[in-house]
Amino acid sequence: MCNHYRNIPGALHTIESWADYVSHFRLDGAAEDVWPGRQGAIVRVEDGAKVAETMHWGFPWVGKGKRPGTTRKMNTTNVRNLQSPLYRNVINKAEHRCLVPFHQFAEPKPGAGREEVWFSVNEQPVSCFAGIWRQQEEGPCYAFLTCEPNPLVKPIHPKAMPVILQPEDYDRWLSGDDAQALQAPFPSQLMAVVG
């Protein structure tokens, strides 16, 4: 489950070069090294225009703590079950869909503690995850979809990988109603292990 991704220094500027695709840029505070609970860049449709802005990564909720009778704050950063009542109403509404730009994403290296393996999409300095967002008490928050891993990611993380969209599917994701059709592994031959 991807809980760390990044945009290379200058990648947010690269996103701004999407001027023919995005109408407004409000990227103050977007982290280039993004962890749950940090501000990440997203692109969504607002009043018919595409807007790039920052939001809190993860839908906050309170779960059970490690000791009996305690609680802890948690973030849902990845969404796999599109039929879950927690997300079904959001995913099925185009106005709650977003693109989550990234340069590389990490999966934990099996049996190596906190060491990570990084993946990127070949020949694309900025790619996008299929994301959803909603307003919470803490403000606007986002998460992104996951799916079965492709053959490149599976040896590192056999449970899931983020849903990466092809550029020609960006508009389809933002406006369409076929979320399940796009919840598929990205072709491994178009990706690389970078670290």
N, C-alpha and C positions, 0 to 999 in steps of 0.2 A: 504494500500500500504506500503510495508516494506521499511522503510528508515533508519533502524538501525539494525545492526547485529553484532555479535562478535565471536571471537575465544578465548576460555579460555586461560589463561597463559599456555604456553607450547603446545598449539594446533598446532602452526606452526611447532614445532619440530615433533609433531605427523604426520603432513603432510610430513615432510622430511623422516619419516619412510616408506613412500610409494616408497622407492627406487627401488622396482621392477616394479613400474608403471610409475614413473616420472624419466626422465633421467638427468635433470639439475635443480638446485634450485638457484633462484636469488630473494630471499625474503627480501632483505634489505629494511627497511622502511615500511613494511607491518604493518598496525595497527591491534591490537587485538580487539579494540572497533571501529567499522567502521561506519562512517556517510558519507552522500553524500559529494563528493569533497575530501575525504581522499584516501590514498593509501590502496588498499586491495589486498589480494593474489588471484591469478587466476592460472589455469592450462590450457595451450593451446598446440597445436601441431605446432612445428616449424621445418622445414626440416625433417619431418618424426619422430621427437623425441618429447616426452612430456616434457614441460618446465613449472616449477612453478616460477612465477615472480609477481611483483607488478605493478598495474596500478591505474589510477585515477578512482574512482567510480562515474559514471555518464557521459553522453554525454552533454557537456556544450552547451548552447545556450542563446541567449538574448531574453527576453520576455518583455511584458509591465510591467511598474512599477505600484505601487499602486496609484500614483498621475498622472493625465493626462500629457502626453508629456514626461514621464520618462520611463526609461528602467531598468531592473535588470538582473543580470546573474543568470541562473538557470541550474539545472542538471536533465537530464532524467535518472533516476536510474532503473526504471522498464519498461518492454515492454510487453504489452498485445496484441495489434493488430498486428499479424504477417503479415497482408496484407498491412500495412502502407508503403507508398513509402519511408519513412524515414528509415525503417529497413528491408524491404523485401530482398533487395540485399545482406545485411549482413547476415541475418539469413539463406538464401539459399546457402551460401558458407561455407563449412566445415572449411576452414582456418580462418574464423572469429567467430567460436564458441569456448567457453571456459567453464570450470568448475569453480564455485565460492565456495571455501571451507568455511564452517561456523560451529560453534558449537551451537549457538542459534540465533533466529531472533525475533524481536519485532514488535508488532502492537500497535498503540495507544489505550489506554483504553477508551471506549466511555464515554464522559462527564466528564473526569477526568483530563482535562488540558494536561500536559506533561507526565502524568503517562503512563507507558507501561506494556503490558503483554508479557512475553517471552515464546517462544516455542522451543522445541528441538526434535530431532529424538531419539527414545529409543535405547539404547545400541550402539550408534555410536558417539564416541567423535568428529568426523569430518564427516559432510555430505556435499553435494554439490548442489548448485542451477545450473540450466541450464542457462549459460550466453552467451553473445555475446560481441565482442570487435571490435574496429576499431581505426585507426589512426586519430587524430584530430590535430588542430593547437597546442593545449596544450600538445600533446603527446598521447600515447596509453590510451584509456578509455574503460571501460566496463559497462554493465548493465546486469540485469537478467530478465528472463521471468516471467510473472505472469499468473495465471489461476483462475478459480472459486475456492472459499474457500471450504475446507472440513468441516465436521460437528464440528470439534474441533475449527477451526479458525473462522468460520462464525459468531458465537455470538459476537466476538470481532471486526472482520473486515468483514462485509458481502459482500464487493465488490470483493476482490481478495486476493490471497496469492502467495508467490513465488513458482515457479516450482522447486520442490525438486526431484532429480534423485535417483533412486535405484542404488547401486554400479554396478550392472550388466548392467546398461544403460549408464555408463560413456562413453565407447568407441562408443556406438551407437550414442550418442549425438555429440561427437567430430567428427565423420566421416560420419554419415548418412545424409540422405536428408529428414527425416520424422519428422521435427520439430513439426508439428501440432499433431502428434501421442503422443509425449511426453509432450505436454502442458496440463497436467491433474493434478488434486489434488492428493497430496500424501495421502496414507491411514491414516486416523486419529487414528486408533488403534495402529499405529506404532510411534505415537508422544505423547508428554506430554506438559502440561502447567507447566512451571518451575518458574514462578514469575509474 
